[in-house]
C-alpha cells in the first residue's frame, strides 16, 4: 500500500513546459512566464493539475538554462520574479501545482560562486568546485571532449561534466550542501510544490573507482536536501541512471526521506540503436519495459513516473509508431497504454496534439550545443547529408521547437521571429487544427485524463496483464475491490480479439467502437468496465 503522500501524488497529472518554446507573451520571439500564464486554461481544460518548468533561472543560456548563474533570479528573457510570483498565484488559483527544475550538479562558470572560487585557494568559495593541479582521469564531457578545463586565473583544472561553462559543484563541501538547501527553501517560501532534479545521481563522485556519479555519499546528500521537515511535503522526481529495483528503493522508499520517484529511462531506448541512430522497433518493446517496471514498483510500494517524451528526447510516436498516415492512432494508443497504468503521468508540451519529430535541411536550424558539436564530429567521418540525417533523428531540438498553436505565421507562438526554427510540420499539425478536428489527439487526452480522474481503479488498482510477450498487442486490467476495467491496445497489424470478459460498451476508444470484442485496426485502443468473467 502506498503511503498517504504518494497516494495523493498519484492524482497529479504533470505537464512539462520548456519555457523558451511554449508561448511568447511579449513578441520578442522567446517564450516567457507571461506566455505560460496565458495558456493555463488550455492546460486546465486538458486535465492537467501540475506543471513542471524547465529551468527559468538567471543564465547565460549556453545550455538552454541548465547553466545557472543565479538560483534566486529569473532569466531576463523569461521575465521577472514578479512574473514568477504571478505564475505561482495563477496556478494555485486554479488548484494547480508548480514543479521547478533544480540543477544541483553544476552551475554556470559565470555564477558568483565560481568567479570567487577561481580566485584562489584562500577564497571562501575555493572548494565549491573540483580543482586539480593535473587532469586526474580521462572523464569525458557529455557534450564531447574532455570533462576537464584549465583555468588560467586559478592555475588549475576544473571538472565540467557537461559544457565547459558548466562547472561541477563539490558536494563534499558542507557549504555547498547548505547553499543548495537554502536554494530549495527559497523556492518553498515562494510557494513551489515540488522539484524535478537534474542528473541527481552525479552530485556524489567516486574518483577512486572512476565513476562520475553514484558516489558513496549520494543518498546522504539527497536526504540532506529533501529529508528535512520543511521539504517533506514536496513532490520530487529525480533524473537518474537507475536501472535496478534495489537502487530505486534506496532513492524512493517512503521511509528513506529522499525522493518521491525517479525517471527511469530503460524504455527510452525504444526505436534507436544509439541516440543518433534509428533501430527497427515496435510498441512491443515499450510494452515490455512498462510491464517490468509496473510489476517491480507495485511489489515494493513505490511511486512510478509515466512518460515517453521530454525536452531531451525525440517524440516516441516517431520512433516506434507511424507519425504519418496513423499519427492520430499512434499518439492515442501510446497515451492509453501508458497513462492508464499506475503512476504519475508526465505529458510533454505538444504531445497532447500528437506532435511528431521535425526534419530540417540545414544545421543552422539547430541551436542545441550537443547537436551542433556532434554534427561537427560526424562530418569528420561522413558526408554532411548523412550527418544531418542523424542529427534530425536524435537532436534534443526535436523537443525544443516552438509550440505550434496555429498554422499562422510564427505558428501562433509569437508575433516576432521565433528564437529557433518552427517545427517543419507546424502548418499541418498545431493546437488550433487539432482542437477543430474530429480526430483530435487533445480531445482523446482530455477524455482519458477525465476517465482516470473519475475512477480510482486507474490510480491504485492492481495490474494484471492478459496478453503474452509474443502477442502484437497489449491487454491489461486494473482492479480495485470489486471493480475491474480492461484496456486493449493493438499495435501495427489488424487483430481479431475475443476477450475473456463480458464488458460494458467502451468508455474510451480512439476509433469508433461499440464492443470490446472483434477486429482491431492498427494502433486502435479501447477501454471498458468489466461486467463479469467469461466462462
C-alpha positions in Angstrom: 0.0 0.0 0.0 1.4 3.4 -1.0 1.9 5.9 1.8 -0.6 8.7 2.1 1.8 11.3 0.5 2.3 9.0 -2.5 -1.4 8.3 -2.8 -2.1 12.0 -3.0 0.7 12.5 -5.6 -0.8 9.7 -7.8 -3.6 12.2 -8.5 -1.1 14.7 -10.1 -1.1 15.0 -13.9 2.1 16.9 -14.8 2.6 18.9 -17.9 6.2 19.7 -18.8 6.9 23.1 -20.2 10.1 24.2 -22.0 9.6 27.9 -21.3 11.7 29.2 -24.2 9.4 27.4 -26.7 6.0 27.3 -25.1 4.3 30.7 -25.6 5.8 34.2 -26.1 3.9 36.9 -24.2 5.8 40.0 -25.4 6.6 39.4 -29.0 10.4 39.0 -28.8 10.4 35.5 -30.2 11.2 33.8 -26.9 8.7 32.0 -24.7 8.2 33.5 -21.3 6.4 33.3 -18.0 3.6 35.7 -19.1 3.1 33.5 -22.1 2.6 30.4 -19.8 0.1 32.3 -17.8 -1.9 33.0 -21.0 -2.2 29.2 -21.6 -3.0 27.9 -18.2 -6.7 27.5 -19.0 -5.8 25.4 -22.0 -3.8 23.1 -19.7 -6.5 23.1 -17.0 -9.1 22.0 -19.6 -6.9 19.3 -20.8 -6.9 17.8 -17.3 -3.5 18.9 -16.1 -3.2 19.9 -12.4 0.6 20.5 -12.2 3.2 21.9 -14.5 7.0 21.2 -14.5 9.0 24.2 -15.7 12.4 23.5 -17.3 15.0 26.0 -15.8 14.0 29.6 -15.9 16.7 30.9 -13.6 19.2 33.6 -14.5 21.6 32.1 -17.0 24.0 32.9 -19.9 22.0 30.2 -21.7 24.9 28.2 -23.1 22.9 25.0 -22.4 19.3 26.3 -22.6 19.1 27.4 -18.9 20.8 24.3 -17.4 23.9 26.6 -16.8 22.6 28.7 -13.9 24.3 31.9 -12.8 21.8 32.7 -10.0 19.3 30.2 -8.5 17.3 33.1 -7.0 16.6 35.2 -10.0 14.8 34.8 -13.3 16.3 34.7 -16.8 15.8 38.2 -18.3 14.2 36.8 -21.4 11.6 34.9 -19.4 10.5 37.9 -17.2 11.0 38.9 -13.6 10.5 37.5 -10.1 7.2 39.4 -10.1 6.2 37.3 -13.2 7.1 34.1 -11.4 5.1 35.1 -8.4 2.2 35.9 -10.7 2.5 32.5 -12.3 2.5 30.7 -8.9 -0.6 32.6 -7.9 -2.3 31.9 -11.2 -1.6 28.2 -10.8 -2.7 28.0 -7.2 -5.8 29.9 -8.1 -6.7 27.1 -10.5 -5.8 24.4 -7.9 -2.7 23.6 -9.9 0.8 22.9 -8.7 4.2 24.1 -9.8 7.3 21.9 -10.0 10.6 23.7 -10.6 13.7 22.2 -12.3 16.5 22.0 -9.8 20.1 21.7 -11.2 22.3 20.8 -8.2 25.3 19.1 -10.0 26.7 22.2 -11.7 26.5 26.0 -12.2 27.4 28.3 -14.9 31.0 29.5 -14.7 29.6 33.0 -14.6 27.9 32.2 -11.2 29.3 34.3 -8.4 30.4 31.1 -6.6 32.6 30.0 -9.5 34.0 33.5 -10.1 35.1 33.7 -6.5 36.3 30.1 -6.5 38.7 30.7 -9.4 40.4 33.5 -7.5 42.5 31.1 -5.4 42.7 28.5 -2.6 42.3 31.1 0.2 38.9 32.3 -1.1 35.8 31.2 1.0 34.4 29.6 -2.2 37.6 27.9 -3.1 36.2 24.4 -2.5 32.8 24.9 -4.1 34.1 23.1 -7.2 36.5 20.4 -8.1 40.0 21.7 -8.7 43.2 19.7 -9.6 46.8 20.7 -10.5 46.8 17.9 -13.1 44.0 16.2 -15.0 43.2 13.3 -12.7 41.4 10.9 -15.1 40.0 10.5 -18.6 36.4 11.5 -18.0 34.6 13.0 -21.0 32.0 15.7 -21.1 28.5 14.6 -22.1 28.8 17.2 -24.9 32.1 15.7 -26.4 35.7 16.2 -25.4 37.5 16.2 -22.1 35.5 16.9 -18.9 38.5 18.9 -17.6 39.3 22.6 -18.4 42.3 24.6 -17.4 41.5 28.0 -15.7 44.4 30.4 -16.2 43.4 32.7 -13.2 43.5 29.8 -10.7 46.1 27.8 -12.5 44.2 24.6 -12.1 41.8 22.3 -13.9 38.1 22.2 -13.0 35.6 19.5 -13.7 32.7 20.1 -16.2 30.6 17.0 -16.9 28.7 19.0 -19.5 29.6 22.2 -21.3 32.9 24.0 -20.5 30.8 26.7 -19.0 29.1 24.3 -16.6 31.4 23.6 -13.6 30.5 20.7 -11.3 29.8 21.6 -7.7 31.8 19.9 -4.9 29.1 18.4 -2.7 31.8 17.1 -0.3 32.0 20.7 0.9 29.3 21.2 3.6 29.0 24.8 2.5 27.7 23.6 -0.9 25.1 21.4 0.8 23.9 24.3 2.9 23.8 26.6 -0.2 21.6 24.1 -2.0 19.4 23.6 1.0 18.9 27.4 1.1 18.1 27.4 -2.6 15.3 24.8 -2.1 14.0 26.7 0.9 13.9 30.0 -1.1 11.6 28.4 -3.6 9.5 26.6 -1.0 8.9 30.0 0.6 7.8 31.3 -2.9 5.1 28.6 -3.0 6.7 25.9 -5.2 5.2 22.5 -4.7 8.0 20.2 -6.0 11.2 19.8 -7.9 12.5 17.8 -10.8 16.1 17.3 -10.0 18.6 17.3 -12.9 21.2 14.4 -13.1 20.7 13.9 -9.3 23.0 10.8 -9.2 26.0 12.8 -10.3 26.2 15.0 -7.2 28.4 12.4 -5.5 31.5 11.3 -7.4 33.6 8.3 -6.9 37.1 9.2 -8.1 38.6 6.0 -6.6 36.5 3.9 -9.0 36.5 6.4 -11.8 32.7 6.9 -11.6 31.3 10.3 -12.2 28.1 9.6 -10.2 26.6 7.2 -7.8 29.3 8.1 -5.3 29.4 6.9 -1.7 27.6 9.9 -0.3 24.8 10.2 -2.8 21.9 9.2 -0.5 23.4 11.3 2.3 23.2 14.4 0.0 19.7 13.7 -1.3 18.5 13.2 2.2 20.1 16.5 3.2 18.0 18.3 0.6 14.7 16.6 1.0 14.7 14.6 4.2 14.2 17.8 6.2 10.8 18.7 7.7 10.5 21.9 5.6 10.8 19.9 2.4 8.8 16.8 3.5 5.6 17.8 1.6 7.3 18.3 -1.8 6.8 16.1 -4.9 10.3 15.2 -6.0 11.4 13.3 -9.2 15.0 12.7 -10.0 16.6 12.3 -13.4 18.8 9.3 -12.8 20.7 6.4 -14.4 19.0 3.9 -12.2 18.3 0.5 -13.9 17.5 -1.8 -11.0 14.9 -2.0 -8.3 17.3 -2.1 -5.4 18.7 1.3 -6.3 15.2 2.7 -6.9 14.2 1.5 -3.4 17.2 3.4 -2.0 16.1 6.5 -3.8 12.3 6.4 -3.3 11.1 4.1 -0.5 8.8 6.2 1.7 10.8 5.7 4.8 14.1 6.9 3.2 13.2 10.7 3.2 14.7 11.2 -0.2 12.7 11.4 -3.5 9.1 10.7 -4.4 10.0 8.9 -7.6 12.6 8.7 -10.4 12.5 9.0 -14.2 13.6 5.5 -15.4 15.0 5.6 -18.9 15.1 1.9 -20.0 12.2 2.3 -22.3 13.7 5.4 -23.9 16.0 3.2 -26.0 12.9 2.1 -28.0 13.5 2.6 -31.7 17.2 3.5 -31.6 20.5 1.7 -31.7 22.1 4.8 -30.1 21.0 8.4 -29.6 21.6 9.4 -33.2 20.9 6.0 -35.0 17.4 4.6 -35.5 16.6 0.9 -35.0 13.7 -1.1 -36.3 11.3 -1.5 -33.3 7.7 -1.6 -32.2 5.3 -0.9 -29.4 6.0 -4.4 -28.1 9.4 -3.1 -26.7 7.7 -0.2 -25.0 5.0 -2.5 -23.6 7.6 -5.0 -22.1 9.5 -2.2 -20.4 6.4 -0.7 -18.9 5.2 -4.1 -17.6 8.5 -4.8 -16.0 8.6 -1.6 -14.0 4.9 -1.7 -13.2 5.4 -5.1 -11.5 8.6 -4.0 -9.7 7.3 -0.7 -8.3 3.9 -2.3 -7.3 5.8 -5.1 -5.5 7.7 -2.6 -3.3 5.0 0.1 -3.0 7.0 2.7 -5.0 5.6 5.6 -6.9 6.3 5.3 -10.6 6.6 8.0 -13.3 4.8 7.5 -16.6 6.4 9.3 -19.5 7.6 8.8 -23.0 8.7 12.3 -24.1 10.6 15.1 -22.6 12.9 18.1 -23.5 15.9 15.8 -24.3 14.1 13.2 -26.4 12.6 13.0 -29.9 8.9 12.1 -29.8 8.1 8.4 -29.1 5.5 8.3 -31.9 8.2 9.0 -34.5 10.4 6.2 -33.2 8.0 3.3 -32.7 4.7 4.5 -34.2 3.5 5.7 -37.6 3.8 9.5 -37.5 2.3 10.0 -41.0 -0.8 8.0 -42.0 -1.5 6.7 -38.5 -0.3 9.7 -36.4 -3.6 10.2 -34.6 -3.9 6.5 -33.8 -0.2 6.1 -32.8 -0.4 9.1 -30.4 -3.6 8.0 -28.8 -2.7 4.3 -28.4 0.6 5.2 -26.7 -1.3 7.5 -24.3 -3.8 4.7 -23.4 -1.1 2.1 -22.8 0.9 4.5 -20.7 -1.4 6.7 -18.7 -3.9 4.0 -17.6 -1.1 2.2 -15.8 -0.3 3.0 -12.2 1.9 6.1 -11.7 2.2 9.8 -12.1 1.5 10.9 -15.7 4.0 13.3 -17.3 3.0 15.0 -20.6 5.5 16.9 -22.6 4.3 20.1 -24.5 3.0 19.2 -27.9 2.5 15.5 -27.0 -1.2 16.2 -26.4 -1.7 17.2 -30.1 0.5 14.3 -31.4 3.5 16.4 -32.4 6.0 14.2 -34.2 9.7 14.7 -34.8 10.7 17.5 -37.1 13.2 17.4 -40.0 15.4 20.3 -41.2 17.8 20.5 -44.2 20.3 22.9 -42.6 22.4 22.6 -39.4 21.8 26.3 -38.7 18.2 25.3 -37.9 19.6 23.7 -34.7 20.6 25.5 -31.5 21.4 22.7 -29.1 25.0 22.6 -28.1 25.1 18.8 -28.1 23.6 18.6 -31.6 26.0 21.2 -33.1 29.1 19.6 -31.6 28.0 16.1 -32.6 27.3 17.3 -36.2 30.9 18.6 -36.4 32.2 15.3 -35.1 30.1 13.3 -37.6 31.3 15.4 -40.5 34.8 14.1 -39.9 33.8 10.6 -41.0 30.6 11.0 -43.1 29.0 13.4 -45.6 27.2 16.5 -44.3 23.9 15.0 -45.6 24.5 11.8 -43.6 25.4 13.7 -40.5 22.3 15.9 -40.8 20.1 12.8 -41.0 21.5 11.5 -37.8 21.1 14.9 -36.1 17.5 15.2 -37.3 16.8 11.8 -35.7 18.4 12.3 -32.3 18.7 16.1 -31.6 17.3 17.4 -28.4 16.0 20.3 -30.5 13.3 17.9 -31.7 11.6 18.7 -28.4 12.5 22.3 -28.3 11.0 23.9 -31.4 8.3 26.5 -30.6 4.9 25.0 -29.6 2.6 25.1 -32.7 -0.5 26.9 -31.5 -1.8 27.5 -35.0 -0.8 27.3 -38.7 -0.5 31.0 -39.0 2.8 33.0 -39.3 5.2 32.0 -36.5 2.8 29.2 -35.5 0.8 31.4 -33.1 3.8 31.2 -30.8 4.9 34.8 -31.2 4.3 38.0 -33.1 8.1 38.2 -33.6 10.6 35.9 -35.2 11.0 32.7 -33.0 14.4 32.1 -31.4 14.7 28.8 -33.3 13.2 27.3 -36.4 9.5 26.4 -36.2 8.5 22.8 -36.4 8.8 21.6 -40.0 5.2 20.4 -39.9 3.6 23.2 -37.8 1.2 24.2 -40.6 -0.2 20.7 -40.8 -0.1 19.9 -37.0 -1.0 22.5 -34.5 -3.3 23.0 -31.4 -5.9 25.0 -33.3 -6.2 22.5 -36.0 -6.2 19.5 -33.7 -8.9 21.0 -31.5 -11.2 21.6 -34.5 -10.6 18.1 -35.9 -12.9 15.1 -35.5 -9.8 13.1 -34.8 -8.4 15.3 -32.1 -5.5 14.0 -30.0 -6.1 16.7 -27.4 -9.8 15.6 -27.0 -8.6 12.0 -26.6 -6.1 13.0 -23.9 -8.8 15.1 -22.3 -11.2 12.1 -22.1 -8.5 9.7 -21.0 -7.5 12.0 -18.1 -11.1 12.6 -17.1 -11.6 8.8 -17.0 -8.5 8.3 -14.9 -9.6 11.1 -12.5 -13.2 9.7 -12.1 -12.2 6.1 -11.4 -9.8 5.3 -8.5 -9.1 1.9 -10.1 -6.8 3.7 -12.5 -4.9 5.3 -9.7 -4.4 2.5 -7.2 -5.8 -0.6 -8.9 -3.8 -3.8 -9.2 -2.4 -4.6 -12.7 -3.0 -7.9 -14.4 -1.5 -8.4 -17.9 -3.8 -10.5 -20.1 -1.7 -10.5 -23.3 1.5 -12.6 -23.7 5.0 -11.4 -24.6 4.6 -12.8 -28.1 1.3 -11.0 -28.8 1.4 -8.0 -31.1 -0.9 -6.1 -28.7 -1.2 -5.1 -25.1 -4.3 -6.1 -23.0 -4.3 -5.5 -19.3 -6.8 -5.0 -16.5 -6.8 -2.7 -13.4 -8.7 -4.0 -10.4 -9.7 -2.3 -7.2 -12.1 -4.0 -4.8 -14.9 -5.4 -6.9 -14.3 -3.1 -9.8 -12.3 -4.2 -12.9 -11.5 -2.3 -16.1 -9.8 -3.7 -19.2 -7.6 -1.8 -21.6 -6.9 -3.1 -25.2 -4.0 -1.5 -27.2 -3.4 -3.0 -30.6 -0.1 -2.5 -32.4 0.8 -2.3 -36.1 -1.3 -5.1 -37.7 -5.1 -5.9 -37.7 -6.1 -8.3 -35.0 -9.3 -10.3 -34.2 -9.7 -10.3 -30.4 -12.1 -12.1 -28.1 -11.7 -11.1 -24.5 -12.3 -13.4 -21.5 -14.7 -10.9 -20.1 -18.2 -9.5 -20.6 -17.8 -5.8 -20.8 -19.8 -2.7 -20.9 -19.7 -0.5 -24.0 -16.3 1.1 -24.3 -16.0 4.2 -22.2 -13.0 5.4 -24.3 -11.7 4.5 -27.7 -9.6 6.2 -30.3 -11.8 4.8 -33.2 -15.5 4.3 -33.3 -16.3 1.0 -31.5 -19.4 -0.4 -29.8 -18.0 -3.5 -28.3 -14.6 -4.6 -26.9 -14.6 -7.8 -29.0 -13.9 -8.0 -32.7 -11.5 -6.7 -35.3 -8.9 -4.1 -34.1 -7.3 -1.9 -36.6 -3.6 -0.9 -36.5 -2.9 1.2 -33.4 -6.5 1.0 -32.2 -7.3 1.2 -28.5 -10.4 0.8 -26.3 -11.2 0.9 -22.6 -14.2 -0.6 -20.8 -15.6 -1.7 -17.4 -15.8 -5.4 -16.9 -19.2 -6.8 -16.1 -18.3 -10.4 -15.5 -15.6 -13.0 -16.2 -16.5 -15.2 -19.3 -16.6 -18.9 -18.7 
